[in-house]
Amino acid sequence: MAHRVTWSQRALRDLESIAGYIAADSPAYASIVVKKIVNQTRMLAAFPRMGHKVPEFDDDDVRELLVYSYRVIYRVEPDRVVIAAITHGKRILQ
């Protein structure tokens, strides 16, 4: 069964912030990074557990995809996947 992929407001802000930060140096690279992140999250509709379990949480439903140097944090629910946040890979989640 395919899951619906939705984005939290925070994740959308995170993506916009990442794009703006990278675009200050290279608009072309910013576009590449954003497209790669979005394309990876689309695959979650068919493969919701393809990411790794987030080490900071003891919850098998909280998972992450690694895209370039970013962590795409998401939650698997019965009929959907919610993209919760995107953070730099060197940051530890609280």
PyMOL Python script that loads the backbone (N, CA, C, O; Angstrom):
from pymol import cmd

cmd.read_pdbstr("""\
ATOM      1  N   MET A   1       0.844  -1.183   0.000  1.00  0.00           N
ATOM      2  CA  MET A   1       0.000   0.000   0.000  1.00  0.00           C
ATOM      3  C   MET A   1       0.886   1.241   0.000  1.00  0.00           C
ATOM      4  O   MET A   1       1.808   1.346   0.809  1.00  0.00           O
ATOM      5  N   ALA A   2       0.618   2.162  -0.884  1.00  0.00           N
ATOM      6  CA  ALA A   2       1.398   3.396  -0.961  1.00  0.00           C
ATOM      7  C   ALA A   2       1.002   4.357   0.153  1.00  0.00           C
ATOM      8  O   ALA A   2      -0.176   4.520   0.472  1.00  0.00           O
ATOM      9  N   HIS A   3       1.996   4.974   0.723  1.00  0.00           N
ATOM     10  CA  HIS A   3       1.781   6.000   1.745  1.00  0.00           C
ATOM     11  C   HIS A   3       1.722   7.364   1.063  1.00  0.00           C
ATOM     12  O   HIS A   3       2.331   7.578   0.015  1.00  0.00           O
ATOM     13  N   ARG A   4       0.996   8.256   1.662  1.00  0.00           N
ATOM     14  CA  ARG A   4       0.972   9.644   1.207  1.00  0.00           C
ATOM     15  C   ARG A   4       2.118  10.359   1.915  1.00  0.00           C
ATOM     16  O   ARG A   4       2.296  10.179   3.120  1.00  0.00           O
ATOM     17  N   VAL A   5       2.892  11.158   1.202  1.00  0.00           N
ATOM     18  CA  VAL A   5       4.001  11.899   1.797  1.00  0.00           C
ATOM     19  C   VAL A   5       3.556  13.343   2.012  1.00  0.00           C
ATOM     20  O   VAL A   5       3.162  14.029   1.068  1.00  0.00           O
ATOM     21  N   THR A   6       3.622  13.794   3.259  1.00  0.00           N
ATOM     22  CA  THR A   6       3.273  15.175   3.587  1.00  0.00           C
ATOM     23  C   THR A   6       4.465  15.844   4.274  1.00  0.00           C
ATOM     24  O   THR A   6       5.336  15.172   4.825  1.00  0.00           O
ATOM     25  N   TRP A   7       4.488  17.152   4.232  1.00  0.00           N
ATOM     26  CA  TRP A   7       5.577  17.935   4.814  1.00  0.00           C
ATOM     27  C   TRP A   7       5.032  18.816   5.936  1.00  0.00           C
ATOM     28  O   TRP A   7       3.993  19.459   5.782  1.00  0.00           O
ATOM     29  N   SER A   8       5.733  18.840   7.049  1.00  0.00           N
ATOM     30  CA  SER A   8       5.376  19.759   8.127  1.00  0.00           C
ATOM     31  C   SER A   8       5.810  21.172   7.720  1.00  0.00           C
ATOM     32  O   SER A   8       6.648  21.345   6.835  1.00  0.00           O
ATOM     33  N   GLN A   9       5.237  22.156   8.368  1.00  0.00           N
ATOM     34  CA  GLN A   9       5.641  23.540   8.110  1.00  0.00           C
ATOM     35  C   GLN A   9       7.115  23.736   8.437  1.00  0.00           C
ATOM     36  O   GLN A   9       7.827  24.448   7.728  1.00  0.00           O
ATOM     37  N   ARG A  10       7.568  23.105   9.509  1.00  0.00           N
ATOM     38  CA  ARG A  10       8.981  23.231   9.886  1.00  0.00           C
ATOM     39  C   ARG A  10       9.888  22.678   8.784  1.00  0.00           C
ATOM     40  O   ARG A  10      10.888  23.305   8.434  1.00  0.00           O
ATOM     41  N   ALA A  11       9.549  21.520   8.242  1.00  0.00           N
ATOM     42  CA  ALA A  11      10.375  20.925   7.192  1.00  0.00           C
ATOM     43  C   ALA A  11      10.413  21.815   5.951  1.00  0.00           C
ATOM     44  O   ALA A  11      11.457  21.947   5.313  1.00  0.00           O
ATOM     45  N   LEU A  12       9.286  22.420   5.611  1.00  0.00           N
ATOM     46  CA  LEU A  12       9.250  23.331   4.470  1.00  0.00           C
ATOM     47  C   LEU A  12      10.131  24.550   4.720  1.00  0.00           C
ATOM     48  O   LEU A  12      10.847  24.996   3.823  1.00  0.00           O
ATOM     49  N   ARG A  13      10.080  25.089   5.935  1.00  0.00           N
ATOM     50  CA  ARG A  13      10.956  26.215   6.294  1.00  0.00           C
ATOM     51  C   ARG A  13      12.422  25.797   6.253  1.00  0.00           C
ATOM     52  O   ARG A  13      13.275  26.542   5.773  1.00  0.00           O
ATOM     53  N   ASP A  14      12.706  24.608   6.758  1.00  0.00           N
ATOM     54  CA  ASP A  14      14.086  24.108   6.739  1.00  0.00           C
ATOM     55  C   ASP A  14      14.606  24.023   5.308  1.00  0.00           C
ATOM     56  O   ASP A  14      15.725  24.450   5.024  1.00  0.00           O
ATOM     57  N   LEU A  15      13.791  23.469   4.406  1.00  0.00           N
ATOM     58  CA  LEU A  15      14.202  23.323   3.012  1.00  0.00           C
ATOM     59  C   LEU A  15      14.428  24.689   2.364  1.00  0.00           C
ATOM     60  O   LEU A  15      15.392  24.884   1.624  1.00  0.00           O
ATOM     61  N   GLU A  16      13.541  25.616   2.647  1.00  0.00           N
ATOM     62  CA  GLU A  16      13.683  26.971   2.111  1.00  0.00           C
ATOM     63  C   GLU A  16      14.953  27.635   2.641  1.00  0.00           C
ATOM     64  O   GLU A  16      15.660  28.312   1.896  1.00  0.00           O
ATOM     65  N   SER A  17      15.236  27.442   3.912  1.00  0.00           N
ATOM     66  CA  SER A  17      16.430  28.014   4.522  1.00  0.00           C
ATOM     67  C   SER A  17      17.707  27.420   3.920  1.00  0.00           C
ATOM     68  O   SER A  17      18.664  28.143   3.646  1.00  0.00           O
ATOM     69  N   ILE A  18      17.713  26.116   3.721  1.00  0.00           N
ATOM     70  CA  ILE A  18      18.865  25.442   3.107  1.00  0.00           C
ATOM     71  C   ILE A  18      19.082  25.976   1.696  1.00  0.00           C
ATOM     72  O   ILE A  18      20.207  26.291   1.307  1.00  0.00           O
ATOM     73  N   ALA A  19      18.002  26.075   0.938  1.00  0.00           N
ATOM     74  CA  ALA A  19      18.101  26.584  -0.433  1.00  0.00           C
ATOM     75  C   ALA A  19      18.664  27.999  -0.450  1.00  0.00           C
ATOM     76  O   ALA A  19      19.523  28.318  -1.272  1.00  0.00           O
ATOM     77  N   GLY A  20      18.186  28.842   0.449  1.00  0.00           N
ATOM     78  CA  GLY A  20      18.677  30.224   0.508  1.00  0.00           C
ATOM     79  C   GLY A  20      20.140  30.308   0.886  1.00  0.00           C
ATOM     80  O   GLY A  20      20.890  31.106   0.323  1.00  0.00           O
ATOM     81  N   TYR A  21      20.546  29.490   1.832  1.00  0.00           N
ATOM     82  CA  TYR A  21      21.932  29.483   2.290  1.00  0.00           C
ATOM     83  C   TYR A  21      22.868  29.050   1.160  1.00  0.00           C
ATOM     84  O   TYR A  21      23.890  29.692   0.919  1.00  0.00           O
ATOM     85  N   ILE A  22      22.522  27.974   0.476  1.00  0.00           N
ATOM     86  CA  ILE A  22      23.374  27.480  -0.611  1.00  0.00           C
ATOM     87  C   ILE A  22      23.347  28.442  -1.795  1.00  0.00           C
ATOM     88  O   ILE A  22      24.370  28.665  -2.442  1.00  0.00           O
ATOM     89  N   ALA A  23      22.178  29.011  -2.076  1.00  0.00           N
ATOM     90  CA  ALA A  23      22.029  29.903  -3.226  1.00  0.00           C
ATOM     91  C   ALA A  23      22.874  31.159  -3.109  1.00  0.00           C
ATOM     92  O   ALA A  23      23.200  31.786  -4.117  1.00  0.00           O
ATOM     93  N   ALA A  24      23.231  31.531  -1.885  1.00  0.00           N
ATOM     94  CA  ALA A  24      24.089  32.707  -1.712  1.00  0.00           C
ATOM     95  C   ALA A  24      25.426  32.504  -2.428  1.00  0.00           C
ATOM     96  O   ALA A  24      26.033  33.466  -2.899  1.00  0.00           O
ATOM     97  N   ASP A  25      25.879  31.266  -2.507  1.00  0.00           N
ATOM     98  CA  ASP A  25      27.125  30.946  -3.213  1.00  0.00           C
ATOM     99  C   ASP A  25      26.880  30.381  -4.602  1.00  0.00           C
ATOM    100  O   ASP A  25      27.626  30.671  -5.538  1.00  0.00           O
ATOM    101  N   SER A  26      25.822  29.566  -4.736  1.00  0.00           N
ATOM    102  CA  SER A  26      25.580  28.903  -6.013  1.00  0.00           C
ATOM    103  C   SER A  26      24.102  28.569  -6.187  1.00  0.00           C
ATOM    104  O   SER A  26      23.640  27.545  -5.684  1.00  0.00           O
ATOM    105  N   PRO A  27      23.359  29.412  -6.886  1.00  0.00           N
ATOM    106  CA  PRO A  27      21.950  29.110  -7.139  1.00  0.00           C
ATOM    107  C   PRO A  27      21.755  27.760  -7.845  1.00  0.00           C
ATOM    108  O   PRO A  27      20.788  27.047  -7.575  1.00  0.00           O
ATOM    109  N   ALA A  28      22.667  27.422  -8.737  1.00  0.00           N
ATOM    110  CA  ALA A  28      22.543  26.150  -9.467  1.00  0.00           C
ATOM    111  C   ALA A  28      22.678  24.972  -8.510  1.00  0.00           C
ATOM    112  O   ALA A  28      21.900  24.021  -8.591  1.00  0.00           O
ATOM    113  N   TYR A  29      23.650  25.019  -7.609  1.00  0.00           N
ATOM    114  CA  TYR A  29      23.839  23.923  -6.665  1.00  0.00           C
ATOM    115  C   TYR A  29      22.675  23.856  -5.678  1.00  0.00           C
ATOM    116  O   TYR A  29      22.263  22.768  -5.276  1.00  0.00           O
ATOM    117  N   ALA A  30      22.146  25.014  -5.287  1.00  0.00           N
ATOM    118  CA  ALA A  30      20.979  25.030  -4.397  1.00  0.00           C
ATOM    119  C   ALA A  30      19.820  24.287  -5.040  1.00  0.00           C
ATOM    120  O   ALA A  30      19.127  23.517  -4.376  1.00  0.00           O
ATOM    121  N   SER A  31      19.612  24.514  -6.315  1.00  0.00           N
ATOM    122  CA  SER A  31      18.533  23.830  -7.036  1.00  0.00           C
ATOM    123  C   SER A  31      18.765  22.321  -7.076  1.00  0.00           C
ATOM    124  O   SER A  31      17.825  21.543  -6.912  1.00  0.00           O
ATOM    125  N   ILE A  32      19.991  21.914  -7.288  1.00  0.00           N
ATOM    126  CA  ILE A  32      20.331  20.484  -7.330  1.00  0.00           C
ATOM    127  C   ILE A  32      20.053  19.827  -5.986  1.00  0.00           C
ATOM    128  O   ILE A  32      19.472  18.743  -5.931  1.00  0.00           O
ATOM    129  N   VAL A  33      20.467  20.481  -4.898  1.00  0.00           N
ATOM    130  CA  VAL A  33      20.278  19.923  -3.556  1.00  0.00           C
ATOM    131  C   VAL A  33      18.792  19.805  -3.232  1.00  0.00           C
ATOM    132  O   VAL A  33      18.347  18.765  -2.746  1.00  0.00           O
ATOM    133  N   VAL A  34      18.031  20.845  -3.493  1.00  0.00           N
ATOM    134  CA  VAL A  34      16.593  20.821  -3.206  1.00  0.00           C
ATOM    135  C   VAL A  34      15.901  19.724  -4.011  1.00  0.00           C
ATOM    136  O   VAL A  34      15.082  18.984  -3.467  1.00  0.00           O
ATOM    137  N   LYS A  35      16.218  19.614  -5.285  1.00  0.00           N
ATOM    138  CA  LYS A  35      15.607  18.569  -6.123  1.00  0.00           C
ATOM    139  C   LYS A  35      15.948  17.180  -5.599  1.00  0.00           C
ATOM    140  O   LYS A  35      15.088  16.299  -5.576  1.00  0.00           O
ATOM    141  N   LYS A  36      17.180  16.978  -5.182  1.00  0.00           N
ATOM    142  CA  LYS A  36      17.583  15.664  -4.669  1.00  0.00           C
ATOM    143  C   LYS A  36      16.819  15.331  -3.386  1.00  0.00           C
ATOM    144  O   LYS A  36      16.355  14.204  -3.216  1.00  0.00           O
ATOM    145  N   ILE A  37      16.689  16.304  -2.489  1.00  0.00           N
ATOM    146  CA  ILE A  37      15.944  16.077  -1.243  1.00  0.00           C
ATOM    147  C   ILE A  37      14.493  15.723  -1.560  1.00  0.00           C
ATOM    148  O   ILE A  37      13.963  14.747  -1.031  1.00  0.00           O
ATOM    149  N   VAL A  38      13.859  16.499  -2.408  1.00  0.00           N
ATOM    150  CA  VAL A  38      12.451  16.261  -2.754  1.00  0.00           C
ATOM    151  C   VAL A  38      12.289  14.899  -3.429  1.00  0.00           C
ATOM    152  O   VAL A  38      11.362  14.157  -3.105  1.00  0.00           O
ATOM    153  N   ASN A  39      13.174  14.567  -4.355  1.00  0.00           N
ATOM    154  CA  ASN A  39      13.074  13.271  -5.045  1.00  0.00           C
ATOM    155  C   ASN A  39      13.244  12.101  -4.081  1.00  0.00           C
ATOM    156  O   ASN A  39      12.557  11.088  -4.216  1.00  0.00           O
ATOM    157  N   GLN A  40      14.145  12.223  -3.117  1.00  0.00           N
ATOM    158  CA  GLN A  40      14.336  11.157  -2.144  1.00  0.00           C
ATOM    159  C   GLN A  40      13.079  10.973  -1.294  1.00  0.00           C
ATOM    160  O   GLN A  40      12.693   9.842  -0.998  1.00  0.00           O
ATOM    161  N   THR A  41      12.439  12.078  -0.901  1.00  0.00           N
ATOM    162  CA  THR A  41      11.241  11.956  -0.071  1.00  0.00           C
ATOM    163  C   THR A  41      10.080  11.348  -0.864  1.00  0.00           C
ATOM    164  O   THR A  41       9.223  10.683  -0.281  1.00  0.00           O
ATOM    165  N   ARG A  42      10.039  11.561  -2.154  1.00  0.00           N
ATOM    166  CA  ARG A  42       8.970  10.961  -2.975  1.00  0.00           C
ATOM    167  C   ARG A  42       9.032   9.443  -2.952  1.00  0.00           C
ATOM    168  O   ARG A  42       8.000   8.776  -3.029  1.00  0.00           O
ATOM    169  N   MET A  43      10.223   8.898  -2.848  1.00  0.00           N
ATOM    170  CA  MET A  43      10.379   7.440  -2.822  1.00  0.00           C
ATOM    171  C   MET A  43       9.793   6.829  -1.552  1.00  0.00           C
ATOM    172  O   MET A  43       9.524   5.629  -1.503  1.00  0.00           O
ATOM    173  N   LEU A  44       9.596   7.661  -0.520  1.00  0.00           N
ATOM    174  CA  LEU A  44       9.031   7.158   0.732  1.00  0.00           C
ATOM    175  C   LEU A  44       7.581   6.697   0.567  1.00  0.00           C
ATOM    176  O   LEU A  44       7.088   5.911   1.376  1.00  0.00           O
ATOM    177  N   ALA A  45       6.906   7.170  -0.454  1.00  0.00           N
ATOM    178  CA  ALA A  45       5.526   6.731  -0.686  1.00  0.00           C
ATOM    179  C   ALA A  45       5.483   5.215  -0.896  1.00  0.00           C
ATOM    180  O   ALA A  45       4.580   4.541  -0.402  1.00  0.00           O
ATOM    181  N   ALA A  46       6.446   4.695  -1.621  1.00  0.00           N
ATOM    182  CA  ALA A  46       6.494   3.256  -1.884  1.00  0.00           C
ATOM    183  C   ALA A  46       7.331   2.497  -0.860  1.00  0.00           C
ATOM    184  O   ALA A  46       7.068   1.327  -0.581  1.00  0.00           O
ATOM    185  N   PHE A  47       8.344   3.168  -0.297  1.00  0.00           N
ATOM    186  CA  PHE A  47       9.272   2.515   0.629  1.00  0.00           C
ATOM    187  C   PHE A  47       9.423   3.342   1.899  1.00  0.00           C
ATOM    188  O   PHE A  47      10.481   3.935   2.112  1.00  0.00           O
ATOM    189  N   PRO A  48       8.398   3.401   2.750  1.00  0.00           N
ATOM    190  CA  PRO A  48       8.425   4.303   3.900  1.00  0.00           C
ATOM    191  C   PRO A  48       9.514   3.987   4.941  1.00  0.00           C
ATOM    192  O   PRO A  48       9.898   4.867   5.712  1.00  0.00           O
ATOM    193  N   ARG A  49       9.996   2.779   4.968  1.00  0.00           N
ATOM    194  CA  ARG A  49      11.018   2.423   5.958  1.00  0.00           C
ATOM    195  C   ARG A  49      12.413   2.323   5.349  1.00  0.00           C
ATOM    196  O   ARG A  49      13.296   1.672   5.908  1.00  0.00           O
ATOM    197  N   MET A  50      12.607   2.967   4.207  1.00  0.00           N
ATOM    198  CA  MET A  50      13.901   2.866   3.555  1.00  0.00           C
ATOM    199  C   MET A  50      15.002   3.623   4.298  1.00  0.00           C
ATOM    200  O   MET A  50      16.181   3.314   4.128  1.00  0.00           O
ATOM    201  N   GLY A  51      14.644   4.589   5.102  1.00  0.00           N
ATOM    202  CA  GLY A  51      15.639   5.341   5.852  1.00  0.00           C
ATOM    203  C   GLY A  51      16.084   4.601   7.095  1.00  0.00           C
ATOM    204  O   GLY A  51      15.534   3.562   7.459  1.00  0.00           O
ATOM    205  N   HIS A  52      17.101   5.166   7.739  1.00  0.00           N
ATOM    206  CA  HIS A  52      17.624   4.604   8.978  1.00  0.00           C
ATOM    207  C   HIS A  52      16.808   5.087  10.171  1.00  0.00           C
ATOM    208  O   HIS A  52      16.216   6.166  10.129  1.00  0.00           O
ATOM    209  N   LYS A  53      16.779   4.305  11.207  1.00  0.00           N
ATOM    210  CA  LYS A  53      16.185   4.737  12.474  1.00  0.00           C
ATOM    211  C   LYS A  53      17.047   5.882  13.015  1.00  0.00           C
ATOM    212  O   LYS A  53      18.275   5.807  12.986  1.00  0.00           O
ATOM    213  N   VAL A  54      16.399   6.937  13.506  1.00  0.00           N
ATOM    214  CA  VAL A  54      17.125   8.090  14.040  1.00  0.00           C
ATOM    215  C   VAL A  54      17.753   7.698  15.373  1.00  0.00           C
ATOM    216  O   VAL A  54      17.030   7.315  16.293  1.00  0.00           O
ATOM    217  N   PRO A  55      19.080   7.781  15.506  1.00  0.00           N
ATOM    218  CA  PRO A  55      19.740   7.308  16.720  1.00  0.00           C
ATOM    219  C   PRO A  55      19.359   8.071  17.992  1.00  0.00           C
ATOM    220  O   PRO A  55      19.436   7.516  19.088  1.00  0.00           O
ATOM    221  N   GLU A  56      18.952   9.327  17.859  1.00  0.00           N
ATOM    222  CA  GLU A  56      18.603  10.112  19.041  1.00  0.00           C
ATOM    223  C   GLU A  56      17.254   9.730  19.644  1.00  0.00           C
ATOM    224  O   GLU A  56      16.936  10.122  20.766  1.00  0.00           O
ATOM    225  N   PHE A  57      16.464   8.963  18.894  1.00  0.00           N
ATOM    226  CA  PHE A  57      15.134   8.575  19.360  1.00  0.00           C
ATOM    227  C   PHE A  57      15.022   7.059  19.396  1.00  0.00           C
ATOM    228  O   PHE A  57      15.530   6.366  18.514  1.00  0.00           O
ATOM    229  N   ASP A  58      14.362   6.561  20.408  1.00  0.00           N
ATOM    230  CA  ASP A  58      14.129   5.120  20.500  1.00  0.00           C
ATOM    231  C   ASP A  58      12.735   4.823  19.964  1.00  0.00           C
ATOM    232  O   ASP A  58      11.858   4.356  20.690  1.00  0.00           O
ATOM    233  N   ASP A  59      12.550   5.102  18.679  1.00  0.00           N
ATOM    234  CA  ASP A  59      11.248   4.942  18.044  1.00  0.00           C
ATOM    235  C   ASP A  59      11.482   4.460  16.611  1.00  0.00           C
ATOM    236  O   ASP A  59      12.059   5.178  15.795  1.00  0.00           O
ATOM    237  N   ASP A  60      11.039   3.269  16.321  1.00  0.00           N
ATOM    238  CA  ASP A  60      11.255   2.682  15.004  1.00  0.00           C
ATOM    239  C   ASP A  60      10.514   3.423  13.897  1.00  0.00           C
ATOM    240  O   ASP A  60      10.824   3.241  12.719  1.00  0.00           O
ATOM    241  N   ASP A  61       9.546   4.252  14.257  1.00  0.00           N
ATOM    242  CA  ASP A  61       8.776   5.007  13.263  1.00  0.00           C
ATOM    243  C   ASP A  61       9.395   6.364  12.942  1.00  0.00           C
ATOM    244  O   ASP A  61       8.960   7.028  12.001  1.00  0.00           O
ATOM    245  N   VAL A  62      10.390   6.782  13.696  1.00  0.00           N
ATOM    246  CA  VAL A  62      11.093   8.038  13.412  1.00  0.00           C
ATOM    247  C   VAL A  62      12.372   7.666  12.681  1.00  0.00           C
ATOM    248  O   VAL A  62      13.261   7.021  13.236  1.00  0.00           O
ATOM    249  N   ARG A  63      12.444   8.085  11.426  1.00  0.00           N
ATOM    250  CA  ARG A  63      13.524   7.631  10.561  1.00  0.00           C
ATOM    251  C   ARG A  63      14.169   8.816   9.845  1.00  0.00           C
ATOM    252  O   ARG A  63      13.679   9.943   9.928  1.00  0.00           O
ATOM    253  N   GLU A  64      15.264   8.555   9.146  1.00  0.00           N
ATOM    254  CA  GLU A  64      15.952   9.631   8.437  1.00  0.00           C
ATOM    255  C   GLU A  64      16.538   9.131   7.126  1.00  0.00           C
ATOM    256  O   GLU A  64      16.938   7.976   6.983  1.00  0.00           O
ATOM    257  N   LEU A  65      16.567  10.051   6.185  1.00  0.00           N
ATOM    258  CA  LEU A  65      17.283   9.854   4.935  1.00  0.00           C
ATOM    259  C   LEU A  65      18.480  10.785   4.954  1.00  0.00           C
ATOM    260  O   LEU A  65      18.375  11.920   5.418  1.00  0.00           O
ATOM    261  N   LEU A  66      19.590  10.330   4.466  1.00  0.00           N
ATOM    262  CA  LEU A  66      20.768  11.186   4.354  1.00  0.00           C
ATOM    263  C   LEU A  66      20.897  11.618   2.900  1.00  0.00           C
ATOM    264  O   LEU A  66      21.040  10.795   1.996  1.00  0.00           O
ATOM    265  N   VAL A  67      20.843  12.923   2.700  1.00  0.00           N
ATOM    266  CA  VAL A  67      20.928  13.489   1.358  1.00  0.00           C
ATOM    267  C   VAL A  67      22.004  14.569   1.386  1.00  0.00           C
ATOM    268  O   VAL A  67      21.854  15.599   2.045  1.00  0.00           O
ATOM    269  N   TYR A  68      23.090  14.315   0.660  1.00  0.00           N
ATOM    270  CA  TYR A  68      24.274  15.165   0.744  1.00  0.00           C
ATOM    271  C   TYR A  68      24.645  15.270   2.219  1.00  0.00           C
ATOM    272  O   TYR A  68      24.824  14.241   2.871  1.00  0.00           O
ATOM    273  N   SER A  69      24.765  16.464   2.761  1.00  0.00           N
ATOM    274  CA  SER A  69      25.153  16.587   4.172  1.00  0.00           C
ATOM    275  C   SER A  69      23.942  16.859   5.072  1.00  0.00           C
ATOM    276  O   SER A  69      24.100  17.360   6.186  1.00  0.00           O
ATOM    277  N   TYR A  70      22.742  16.535   4.599  1.00  0.00           N
ATOM    278  CA  TYR A  70      21.521  16.826   5.347  1.00  0.00           C
ATOM    279  C   TYR A  70      20.806  15.558   5.800  1.00  0.00           C
ATOM    280  O   TYR A  70      20.853  14.519   5.141  1.00  0.00           O
ATOM    281  N   ARG A  71      20.148  15.678   6.937  1.00  0.00           N
ATOM    282  CA  ARG A  71      19.322  14.607   7.490  1.00  0.00           C
ATOM    283  C   ARG A  71      17.861  14.994   7.293  1.00  0.00           C
ATOM    284  O   ARG A  71      17.409  16.016   7.811  1.00  0.00           O
ATOM    285  N   VAL A  72      17.128  14.182   6.548  1.00  0.00           N
ATOM    286  CA  VAL A  72      15.698  14.402   6.355  1.00  0.00           C
ATOM    287  C   VAL A  72      14.994  13.498   7.369  1.00  0.00           C
ATOM    288  O   VAL A  72      14.966  12.277   7.214  1.00  0.00           O
ATOM    289  N   ILE A  73      14.427  14.114   8.404  1.00  0.00           N
ATOM    290  CA  ILE A  73      13.796  13.379   9.500  1.00  0.00           C
ATOM    291  C   ILE A  73      12.307  13.221   9.184  1.00  0.00           C
ATOM    292  O   ILE A  73      11.634  14.186   8.823  1.00  0.00           O
ATOM    293  N   TYR A  74      11.807  11.994   9.324  1.00  0.00           N
ATOM    294  CA  TYR A  74      10.390  11.765   9.031  1.00  0.00           C
ATOM    295  C   TYR A  74       9.803  10.721   9.964  1.00  0.00           C
ATOM    296  O   TYR A  74      10.518   9.937  10.589  1.00  0.00           O
ATOM    297  N   ARG A  75       8.476  10.733  10.039  1.00  0.00           N
ATOM    298  CA  ARG A  75       7.732   9.778  10.862  1.00  0.00           C
ATOM    299  C   ARG A  75       6.841   8.940   9.958  1.00  0.00           C
ATOM    300  O   ARG A  75       6.132   9.459   9.096  1.00  0.00           O
ATOM    301  N   VAL A  76       6.896   7.632  10.176  1.00  0.00           N
ATOM    302  CA  VAL A  76       6.039   6.709   9.424  1.00  0.00           C
ATOM    303  C   VAL A  76       4.751   6.506  10.214  1.00  0.00           C
ATOM    304  O   VAL A  76       4.780   6.092  11.373  1.00  0.00           O
ATOM    305  N   GLU A  77       3.633   6.799   9.580  1.00  0.00           N
ATOM    306  CA  GLU A  77       2.318   6.589  10.172  1.00  0.00           C
ATOM    307  C   GLU A  77       1.598   5.529   9.346  1.00  0.00           C
ATOM    308  O   GLU A  77       2.078   5.170   8.271  1.00  0.00           O
ATOM    309  N   PRO A  78       0.461   5.019   9.816  1.00  0.00           N
ATOM    310  CA  PRO A  78      -0.196   3.919   9.095  1.00  0.00           C
ATOM    311  C   PRO A  78      -0.477   4.177   7.615  1.00  0.00           C
ATOM    312  O   PRO A  78      -0.336   3.268   6.796  1.00  0.00           O
ATOM    313  N   ASP A  79      -0.872   5.398   7.261  1.00  0.00           N
ATOM    314  CA  ASP A  79      -1.208   5.655   5.858  1.00  0.00           C
ATOM    315  C   ASP A  79      -0.427   6.801   5.233  1.00  0.00           C
ATOM    316  O   ASP A  79      -0.664   7.169   4.083  1.00  0.00           O
ATOM    317  N   ARG A  80       0.506   7.364   5.997  1.00  0.00           N
ATOM    318  CA  ARG A  80       1.286   8.474   5.448  1.00  0.00           C
ATOM    319  C   ARG A  80       2.669   8.543   6.075  1.00  0.00           C
ATOM    320  O   ARG A  80       2.951   7.925   7.101  1.00  0.00           O
ATOM    321  N   VAL A  81       3.510   9.313   5.423  1.00  0.00           N
ATOM    322  CA  VAL A  81       4.843   9.630   5.923  1.00  0.00           C
ATOM    323  C   VAL A  81       4.880  11.142   6.081  1.00  0.00           C
ATOM    324  O   VAL A  81       4.547  11.876   5.152  1.00  0.00           O
ATOM    325  N   VAL A  82       5.283  11.605   7.253  1.00  0.00           N
ATOM    326  CA  VAL A  82       5.344  13.038   7.511  1.00  0.00           C
ATOM    327  C   VAL A  82       6.808  13.462   7.582  1.00  0.00           C
ATOM    328  O   VAL A  82       7.554  13.005   8.448  1.00  0.00           O
ATOM    329  N   ILE A  83       7.210  14.335   6.667  1.00  0.00           N
ATOM    330  CA  ILE A  83       8.554  14.894   6.708  1.00  0.00           C
ATOM    331  C   ILE A  83       8.522  15.937   7.819  1.00  0.00           C
ATOM    332  O   ILE A  83       7.818  16.941   7.717  1.00  0.00           O
ATOM    333  N   ALA A  84       9.285  15.694   8.878  1.00  0.00           N
ATOM    334  CA  ALA A  84       9.204  16.532  10.074  1.00  0.00           C
ATOM    335  C   ALA A  84      10.217  17.668  10.075  1.00  0.00           C
ATOM    336  O   ALA A  84       9.899  18.784  10.485  1.00  0.00           O
ATOM    337  N   ALA A  85      11.441  17.390   9.617  1.00  0.00           N
ATOM    338  CA  ALA A  85      12.496  18.406   9.674  1.00  0.00           C
ATOM    339  C   ALA A  85      13.635  18.005   8.756  1.00  0.00           C
ATOM    340  O   ALA A  85      13.780  16.840   8.385  1.00  0.00           O
ATOM    341  N   ILE A  86      14.434  18.992   8.400  1.00  0.00           N
ATOM    342  CA  ILE A  86      15.669  18.748   7.655  1.00  0.00           C
ATOM    343  C   ILE A  86      16.756  19.528   8.382  1.00  0.00           C
ATOM    344  O   ILE A  86      16.627  20.729   8.618  1.00  0.00           O
ATOM    345  N   THR A  87      17.819  18.830   8.729  1.00  0.00           N
ATOM    346  CA  THR A  87      18.884  19.470   9.488  1.00  0.00           C
ATOM    347  C   THR A  87      20.233  19.048   8.922  1.00  0.00           C
ATOM    348  O   THR A  87      20.340  18.038   8.227  1.00  0.00           O
ATOM    349  N   HIS A  88      21.247  19.823   9.225  1.00  0.00           N
ATOM    350  CA  HIS A  88      22.590  19.466   8.773  1.00  0.00           C
ATOM    351  C   HIS A  88      23.038  18.206   9.493  1.00  0.00           C
ATOM    352  O   HIS A  88      22.710  18.009  10.663  1.00  0.00           O
ATOM    353  N   GLY A  89      23.770  17.367   8.817  1.00  0.00           N
ATOM    354  CA  GLY A  89      24.177  16.082   9.358  1.00  0.00           C
ATOM    355  C   GLY A  89      25.050  16.151  10.594  1.00  0.00           C
ATOM    356  O   GLY A  89      25.118  15.175  11.340  1.00  0.00           O
ATOM    357  N   LYS A  90      25.713  17.252  10.838  1.00  0.00           N
ATOM    358  CA  LYS A  90      26.576  17.377  12.003  1.00  0.00           C
ATOM    359  C   LYS A  90      25.806  17.781  13.263  1.00  0.00           C
ATOM    360  O   LYS A  90      26.347  17.739  14.368  1.00  0.00           O
ATOM    361  N   ARG A  91      24.564  18.163  13.092  1.00  0.00           N
ATOM    362  CA  ARG A  91      23.751  18.571  14.249  1.00  0.00           C
ATOM    363  C   ARG A  91      23.119  17.370  14.920  1.00  0.00           C
ATOM    364  O   ARG A  91      22.661  16.442  14.253  1.00  0.00           O
ATOM    365  N   ILE A  92      23.097  17.391  16.234  1.00  0.00           N
ATOM    366  CA  ILE A  92      22.438  16.357  17.003  1.00  0.00           C
ATOM    367  C   ILE A  92      21.042  16.850  17.346  1.00  0.00           C
ATOM    368  O   ILE A  92      20.877  17.979  17.809  1.00  0.00           O
ATOM    369  N   LEU A  93      20.050  16.023  17.125  1.00  0.00           N
ATOM    370  CA  LEU A  93      18.673  16.410  17.417  1.00  0.00           C
ATOM    371  C   LEU A  93      18.418  16.428  18.917  1.00  0.00           C
ATOM    372  O   LEU A  93      18.973  15.623  19.665  1.00  0.00           O
ATOM    373  N   GLN A  94      17.591  17.335  19.334  1.00  0.00           N
ATOM    374  CA  GLN A  94      17.238  17.454  20.755  1.00  0.00           C
ATOM    375  C   GLN A  94      15.933  16.729  21.023  1.00  0.00           C
ATOM    376  O   GLN A  94      15.459  16.709  22.159  1.00  0.00           O
TER     377      GLN A  94
END
""", "prot")
cmd.dss("prot")
cmd.show_as("cartoon", "prot")
cmd.util.cbc("prot")
cmd.orient("prot")
